[in-house]
Each structure stands twice: as C-alpha cells, then as structure tokens.
Amino acid sequence: MASISSVMTGKLKHAHQVLAGPEWITRLVFRSTLFVLAVAALASAAGPELDSARKFYDSTDFDKSLQVLQAIPVKDGAVYALIGRNYYMQSEYKKSGESLEKAVAADPSNSEFELWLARAYGRRAETSSPLTAPGHATRARQHFEKSVQLNPRNLEALSDLFEYYLEAPGFLGGGIQKAAAIAGRMAALDAAEGQWAQAKLAEEKKDYHAVEEHLQWAIDAAPQQMGRQLDMARFLAKQGRFAEAERSFARAEAISPASAQLLYARAETYIKYNKNLELAKQLLKRYLSMKLTVDDPPRPGAEKLLRQVQGI
C-alpha cells in the first residue's frame, strides 16, 4: 500500500498539471486536493490516539479507551474494531457487533475483524431469546468460517470454530466430524493446541482415559505453557481427583508464580466443587487487587465469584 506521503505527493502533482485548464476545473481540482490532504492528515493524526486507546484497552480501562476512540474524527477499520472489542469486554454485544460490522466493511480481508465479529454474534446467541438466538449463532458460524478462510493459519479462529462445531447442534451447522477436521488443522499449526482439541473430542465421547492422555501430551508438547497445567487441573477436579488437581496447580505455579490467571482458575475450581472456600476467598481478593490485563478473566466475573463464595 502506498504511504500517505506518497499519495499526497501524487495528488499535488496532478493538481499542478491541471492548473493551466479552465478556471472551474482549477477550482474543483484545488478543492478536491485540499479535501484529500485534510483526510490524510486526520488519518495520520489517528495513529497516536489509536495507540493510546490500545494501551487503555490492554489495561482493561475500557471506558477511557472508548472515549479516545470515539473522539477520532476519521475512523478506519482498526478504530472500529477496537471500539467493538471494548464493547465486547463490557458485555455490550449488540454495540460490539455493530462496530465490528463497520470494521469488516472497511477491511473485508482482515481475519481478526471477522473473528471478533463472530465472537460478538456468539455472545449474542448465548444471551438472547430462543427466537433470536439461532440467527445470531448462524451468523457467528459464518464469520468464524470466514475468518479461517481469510487466514488458514489463524489459530485462535480455528480454535473458536472448533468449539462452535463441537458444541452447536447440526441444524446450526455443528457436528463432531467437522470439529475433528478442524482439530487436525490445529495440530498441524500447534501440537499442544491440537492435543487440547483431541482431549475435547474425547470428552465429548466420554472417553476420560483418552482425555487425560491428550492433556498430558499437550503438556509434553508445551511444558512451559502454564495453561496446559490448568487444563489438566480442571479435568482432574472434574473427575473428583482433587489431590492430583492440586499437584497440577502447583506445577502451574512453578511455571508462572505471579499469574493472575492461576489465582482465578484455582478459586473458580474450588468454588465449583465446594472445596477450600476460605482459600478461594483469599485468592479472589488477591486477584482483584492485581493490575489486570485484557488477557486475564474479567474483573466483574471475579467479583461475582467472591460474592458467591461469601454467601456460602
């Protein structure tokens, strides 16, 4: 793509060549040139503001991020996409989808924009009425598929599409065979993620021995990824094997001792299975005192869990 400066240079050169023509053409070209230069200047000015908005977003200050973004006079796909992601994080899924639709319209070839639009429709399907949910779910699937089509190496898009196929009924385009095909594509890109997908498929078939095997193979494939240990801990707790789950949590802590995600995962697991509730309270309070990022579980979810455990 040509830079803004080269586009501006070309427009000025074109205007200079036409100045010798009739006066009305001269005025028209001059006004058009000024308009193009003004738009280019505004677009270039959006750069620092967009960077600032991203920093607020990354630190979960979604209101501040939105204030910065909404003040940008000329919005492109990247601006609309970040607006949509902010609304998504605030559980404003309709507003999120509307902004992400504009992002996709501005840049139809962007796999990430399609992925987030799919997620927005997915959440709308989960939170809407039985009458409207199927339509939103279908749109989610279509955009997940489009995201993967645009970038077959987008592992996040493949993972989300895999989960859709695995969980959605056939009349909404789901199916275990479709999910298995996506799992194979995931494994070709990332061995650990492929093993996680195989574990999910095995769990769907209630083959719990195979689930544990695949989760262990995922750990072996990515021994420094704390999340693999958390996957194993959650599975073991679900099976009632709490002592083994604690050992997986301990191994996760050895990989990343200061992880906010680990605190949340342990507390959530304890509360889900009515274990170590006093410790769960302490973990959640520590979690809520931390400086969270957008990659951590949302603060409102942790606050809800804390209220839940305090009421037990």
N, C-alpha and C positions, 0 to 999 in steps of 0.2 A: 504494500500500500504506500502511495506517495505521502511524504511528510506534509504537515500543514504549511511549512515554509515554502516547499516547492509548489504546492497548489497555489498559494498566494502569488508567488513569482509569476507563474503561468498566467494567472488572471490579469495581473498588471500589464504584462507584455501584450496580451490580447487587447486590452483597453487602449493601450498606446497606438496599436496598429489601426484601430477604428476611429481614432480622434479626427482623422482627416475627412471623414464622411459627413453626411448631412447632420445638422445640429441636433435634431431629435434623436438620432441614433447615438450621437455622442453622449447626450444626457442620459439616455436609457442605459447604455453600457456603463457609464460612470456610476449611476445609482446601483446597478447590479453588482458592480465591483465592490462598492462600499459595503453592500449587504453581505457579500461573501466574506470580506475581510472581517466584518463585525462578528459574524457567526464563528469564523475560525478563531478569532480572539477569545470569544466566550467559551468555546470548546476547549481551547488550551488552558484557559483560566480554571476550568473544572478539575484539572489534574490535582492540584494541592488539596482542594476541598474533598475530592473523592478519596484521596489518601487519608485525610483526617477522618472522614466518615468510616473508612475501613478500620482504623485504629479504635474508634469508639465501638464499632460492631464487635471487633475481636475481644474487647474487654467487657462485653455484654451491656454496654450503655446504649441500648437500642433507641431510646428517645433522643439522645443527643445526636446519634448517627442520623436519624431521620430528619432532625432539624437542619443539619448540614446539607443533606442530600436534597431536601425539598427547596432549599434556597438556591440551588444551582439553576441558573436560568435556562440553559440549553442542556437537556437531559439525553444521554445516549443509552445504548443497551446496558452498559456496565452500571450506570446510575440507577436505571430502573430495576436491574437485577438485585442490586444491594438494597434498594428500598423494599423489594419483595422479600428478601431474606430477613430483613429486620422485622417486617410484619409477621413473617413465619415464626420467628423466635418469640414474638409476643402473642402467638396463637390467634392472630388475626388472619385466618387462612383465606378468606374471600379477598381482602385487600392485597394480601400477598400474591394471590393468583392474578389479580388484575394488573399489578405492576410487572409481574413476570411475563404476562402475555405481551406487554409492551416491549420488554427486553427481547423476547423471541422475535417479535415483529421487526425490531431494529437490527437484529443479527440472527437470521434463521439458521445459520450454520454452527451456532455455538452449543456444544453438547452440555455444558454446565447450566446454561439457561434453561434448556429443556429438562434437565434433571430436577432443578429446583421447582420448576412449574409442575412437574409430575408429583413431587412431594407435596406441594400445596393442594393439588387435587386429591391426593391420597388422604391427607388430613381432613379435607372437607368431606370425603366419603365416610370417614370414621366418626365425624361429629355432626353429620346432617341427618335428616329424617329418612326413614326407609324408602320414601318415594323418590328422593333426590340422590340418595347415596349411590345407586347403581350407575347413574350417569357420570357422577364425579369419579367413581372407580374406573370406569371405562376410559375417561379422559386421562387419568393417571397412567394407566397401562400404555395408552398410545404415546404419551410423552416419554415414559421410561424407554419404550422401544425406539422412539426417535432419537433419544439421547445416545443410546447404544449404537444406532445406525450411523449417527454423525461421528462418533468416536468409539470404534470397537474395543479400544484399549482403556476406556474409562471404567476402572474397576469399581468405583462407587456406584455408577449407573448399572453395571452388571449385577452387583450385589443387591441393589434395590429391586431390579427387575426379577432377579431370582426369588426374592422373598415374596414379591407380588404373585408370581406364578405358583409358588408353593402354597400360599395361603388363600388365594382367591378361588371361588368355585368356577367350574367350567363355563357356566353361562356368562361369566365376566372375563373370560379369556385366560383363566388359570389352568393349572394342570401339572402333575408331578413329572410327566415326561418333558414338558417344556422347561421346568425347573432343572431337571437333570442335565439337559443340553446346555443351559447357561452355566451350571456348575463346572462342566468340562471346560468351557471357555475361561472361566475364572481361574481354574487350576493352571491353565497354560500361561497366565499372566503372573500369578502369585500362588505358590504351592500351599502356603499356610491358609490363605483365603479359600482355596479350593477344598482343603480338608475340612474347614469350617462348614462349607456348603454341603459336603458329603455327610457331615455329622447331622446337619439339619434334615437332610433327606432320610437318614437312618432313623432319626427320632420320629419323623412322620410315619415310618413303618413300624414304630415301637421296637426297634432292634437296638436296645440300650447298650449291649456289649459293643456293637459297631460304633455307636455314638462316642463312647469313651475312647475307642481306638482312634477314631478320626481326630478327636480333640487332642489326643496325645501326639498324633503325627503332626498336627498343626503346631503344637508347642515345639516339637523337634525341628520343624522347618523354620521356625522363627523364635528361638529361645529367648531373645531379648525384648520381645513384644509382650508387655505386661497384660494386654487384653486377652491373650491366649490363656493365661493362667486364670483370669477372671471367668472366661467361658467355662473352663473346667470346674472352677469352684462352684459356679451357679448350677452346673449339671449335677455335681456330686451332692449338693444341698438338696436339689430336687429329688434325688434318689434316697434322701434320708441319711446320707453318709457324711455327717457333719464334721467328724474329726478329720476326714480326708479333705473336705472342703476347706477347713482351717489351714491345712498344710499348703493347699494351693494359694490361699490368700497370703500366707507367709512368703511363699515364693514370689508372688506378685510384688509384695512389699520390698523384697530384696532387690528386685529389678528397678523399682521406682519408689523409694521410701516416702517421698513427699507428694505422692499423686493424689489429687483431689478425686479423680475417678475411682481410685481404690477405696477411699473413705466412703464414698456414696454407695459403691457396689456392696461393700460389707454391710453397711447399715441397712440397705434395702433388702438384702438377703436375710439378715437377722429378723427384720420386722415381718417379712413374708412368711417365715416359718416359725415365728414366735420364739426366737432364741436370743439370748444375750441382749435383752431390751435396754438395760441400763447402758451397756456399751454402745448400743445403736444410737441412743440419745447423744452420748459424748461425741461419737463420730460425726453425727449430723451437725452438731454445734461447731465442731472444728471445721467442717466443710463450709458452713455458712459464714465463717469468719475469714475464709481464704479469699484471695483475689482470683476470681474465676475467669475463665476464658470461654469463648463460644463453643469450644470443643468439649467442655465439661457439661454434665447433666444440668438442666436449667435450675436456677435458684428457687423458683416457685415450687418445683417438684420436691426439692429437699425440704422446704418449709412445710409442705403438705405432709410429708412423711414424719417430720418432727411432731407436728400436731397430732398425727395419728398415734405415734408411739407414746406421747404424753397422756393421751386419753385412755391408754390400756391399763 
